[in-house]
């Protein structure tokens, strides 16, 4: 990877390599976190009776808010660890768009900066528009 302060400009191959690694590491990290949460869940709740899915029961705050997910994961709650893995998986493409924005900014490509900002705004409104807190 080139130093940002160097005189040599980044080429498209460098940007694609960084974005590719970012996506790869994000998916692997999310998979490992969710898998470890799944193992912990089976250890703690594997012998429980099958829940009655005929009646709807709303979820607790820990399952539906980012704060609740982080709090539960820090307390090593298996279900929140699984949720954290899913949250990491969702954050991976957002980080990809952000890294593309940085690359286009360094290249001073105004058209792609505008397009990437529009895509980022659409993603953020879609994700955070219905969140409860």
DRENDO-1510 file (C-alpha; in Angstrom, 1 decimal, always signed):
<recs>
REC; n; res; u; v; w
REC; 1; UNK; +0.0; +0.0; +0.0 .
REC; 2; UNK; +1.3; +3.4; -0.9 .
REC; 3; UNK; +1.8; +6.1; +1.7 .
REC; 4; UNK; -0.8; +8.9; +1.4 .
REC; 5; UNK; +1.9; +11.5; +1.8 .
REC; 6; UNK; +4.0; +10.2; -1.1 .
REC; 7; UNK; +4.2; +11.9; -4.5 .
REC; 8; UNK; +3.1; +8.8; -6.3 .
REC; 9; UNK; -0.7; +8.8; -7.1 .
REC; 10; UNK; -2.8; +5.8; -6.3 .
REC; 11; UNK; -4.1; +3.9; -9.3 .
REC; 12; UNK; -7.3; +1.9; -9.7 .
REC; 13; UNK; -5.6; -1.4; -8.9 .
REC; 14; UNK; -4.5; +0.0; -5.5 .
REC; 15; UNK; -8.1; +1.2; -4.6 .
REC; 16; UNK; -9.6; -2.1; -5.8 .
REC; 17; UNK; -7.1; -4.1; -3.7 .
REC; 18; UNK; -7.9; -2.1; -0.6 .
REC; 19; UNK; -11.7; -2.3; -1.1 .
REC; 20; UNK; -11.4; -6.0; -1.8 .
REC; 21; UNK; -9.5; -6.7; +1.4 .
REC; 22; UNK; -12.0; -4.5; +3.3 .
REC; 23; UNK; -14.9; -6.6; +2.1 .
REC; 24; UNK; -13.1; -9.9; +2.7 .
REC; 25; UNK; -12.1; -9.0; +6.2 .
REC; 26; UNK; -15.5; -7.6; +7.0 .
REC; 27; UNK; -17.3; -10.8; +5.9 .
REC; 28; UNK; -14.8; -13.1; +7.6 .
REC; 29; UNK; -15.0; -11.1; +10.9 .
REC; 30; UNK; -18.8; -11.0; +10.8 .
REC; 31; UNK; -18.9; -14.8; +10.1 .
REC; 32; UNK; -16.5; -15.6; +13.0 .
REC; 33; UNK; -18.4; -13.4; +15.5 .
REC; 34; UNK; -21.8; -14.8; +14.5 .
REC; 35; UNK; -20.4; -18.4; +14.6 .
REC; 36; UNK; -18.9; -17.9; +18.0 .
REC; 37; UNK; -22.3; -16.4; +19.2 .
REC; 38; UNK; -24.1; -19.4; +17.7 .
REC; 39; UNK; -21.8; -21.9; +19.6 .
REC; 40; UNK; -22.3; -19.9; +22.8 .
REC; 41; UNK; -26.1; -20.0; +22.2 .
REC; 42; UNK; -26.1; -23.7; +21.7 .
REC; 43; UNK; -24.1; -24.3; +24.8 .
REC; 44; UNK; -26.4; -22.1; +26.9 .
REC; 45; UNK; -29.8; -22.9; +25.3 .
REC; 46; UNK; -29.3; -26.1; +23.3 .
REC; 47; UNK; -31.5; -28.2; +25.5 .
REC; 48; UNK; -34.3; -25.8; +26.0 .
REC; 49; UNK; -37.8; -26.7; +24.7 .
REC; 50; UNK; -38.8; -25.5; +21.3 .
REC; 51; UNK; -40.5; -22.1; +21.5 .
REC; 52; UNK; -44.2; -21.8; +20.6 .
REC; 53; UNK; -44.1; -19.8; +17.4 .
REC; 54; UNK; -48.0; -19.7; +17.3 .
REC; 55; UNK; -48.0; -16.6; +19.5 .
REC; 56; UNK; -46.1; -13.4; +18.6 .
REC; 57; UNK; -43.8; -12.0; +21.3 .
REC; 58; UNK; -42.0; -8.7; +20.7 .
REC; 59; UNK; -38.2; -8.5; +21.0 .
REC; 60; UNK; -36.3; -6.9; +23.8 .
REC; 61; UNK; -34.3; -3.7; +23.4 .
REC; 62; UNK; -31.1; -5.7; +23.1 .
REC; 63; UNK; -32.2; -7.2; +19.8 .
REC; 64; UNK; -33.5; -4.1; +18.1 .
REC; 65; UNK; -31.1; -1.2; +19.0 .
REC; 66; UNK; -27.5; -0.8; +18.3 .
REC; 67; UNK; -26.9; +0.3; +21.9 .
REC; 68; UNK; -28.6; -2.8; +23.2 .
REC; 69; UNK; -26.6; -5.1; +20.8 .
REC; 70; UNK; -23.3; -3.6; +21.9 .
REC; 71; UNK; -24.3; -3.7; +25.6 .
REC; 72; UNK; -25.4; -7.4; +25.4 .
REC; 73; UNK; -22.3; -8.4; +23.4 .
REC; 74; UNK; -20.0; -6.8; +26.0 .
REC; 75; UNK; -21.8; -8.8; +28.6 .
REC; 76; UNK; -21.2; -11.9; +26.5 .
REC; 77; UNK; -24.9; -12.6; +25.8 .
REC; 78; UNK; -25.0; -15.2; +23.0 .
REC; 79; UNK; -28.0; -13.7; +21.1 .
REC; 80; UNK; -26.4; -10.3; +21.1 .
REC; 81; UNK; -23.1; -11.7; +19.9 .
REC; 82; UNK; -25.0; -13.2; +16.9 .
REC; 83; UNK; -26.7; -9.8; +16.4 .
REC; 84; UNK; -23.3; -8.1; +16.5 .
REC; 85; UNK; -22.0; -10.4; +13.7 .
REC; 86; UNK; -25.0; -9.4; +11.6 .
REC; 87; UNK; -24.4; -5.7; +12.4 .
REC; 88; UNK; -20.7; -6.1; +11.3 .
REC; 89; UNK; -22.0; -7.8; +8.1 .
REC; 90; UNK; -24.3; -4.8; +7.4 .
REC; 91; UNK; -21.6; -2.3; +8.2 .
REC; 92; UNK; -19.1; -3.9; +5.7 .
REC; 93; UNK; -20.7; -2.4; +2.5 .
REC; 94; UNK; -21.1; +0.9; +4.2 .
REC; 95; UNK; -17.3; +0.9; +4.9 .
REC; 96; UNK; -16.8; +0.0; +1.2 .
REC; 97; UNK; -18.7; +3.0; +0.1 .
REC; 98; UNK; -16.8; +5.2; +2.6 .
REC; 99; UNK; -13.5; +3.9; +1.4 .
REC; 100; UNK; -14.5; +4.6; -2.2 .
REC; 101; UNK; -15.5; +8.1; -1.2 .
REC; 102; UNK; -12.0; +8.6; +0.3 .
REC; 103; UNK; -10.3; +7.2; -2.9 .
REC; 104; UNK; -12.4; +9.4; -5.2 .
REC; 105; UNK; -11.6; +12.4; -2.9 .
REC; 106; UNK; -7.9; +11.7; -3.2 .
REC; 107; UNK; -8.2; +11.4; -6.9 .
REC; 108; UNK; -10.2; +14.6; -7.0 .
REC; 109; UNK; -12.9; +13.0; -9.2 .
REC; 110; UNK; -15.9; +15.2; -8.5 .
REC; 111; UNK; -18.4; +13.2; -10.5 .
REC; 112; UNK; -17.8; +10.0; -8.6 .
REC; 113; UNK; -17.6; +11.9; -5.3 .
REC; 114; UNK; -21.1; +13.2; -5.9 .
REC; 115; UNK; -22.4; +9.7; -7.0 .
REC; 116; UNK; -20.8; +8.0; -4.0 .
REC; 117; UNK; -22.3; +10.6; -1.6 .
REC; 118; UNK; -25.8; +10.0; -3.1 .
REC; 119; UNK; -25.3; +6.2; -2.7 .
REC; 120; UNK; -24.1; +6.7; +0.9 .
REC; 121; UNK; -27.1; +9.0; +1.8 .
REC; 122; UNK; -29.5; +6.4; +0.3 .
REC; 123; UNK; -27.9; +3.6; +2.3 .
REC; 124; UNK; -28.0; +5.6; +5.6 .
REC; 125; UNK; -31.6; +6.7; +5.2 .
REC; 126; UNK; -32.6; +3.1; +4.4 .
REC; 127; UNK; -30.8; +1.7; +7.4 .
REC; 128; UNK; -31.4; +4.4; +10.0 .
REC; 129; UNK; -34.7; +5.7; +8.9 .
REC; 130; UNK; -36.7; +3.0; +10.8 .
REC; 131; UNK; -34.4; +2.3; +13.8 .
REC; 132; UNK; -35.9; +2.8; +17.2 .
REC; 133; UNK; -32.8; +4.3; +18.9 .
</recs>
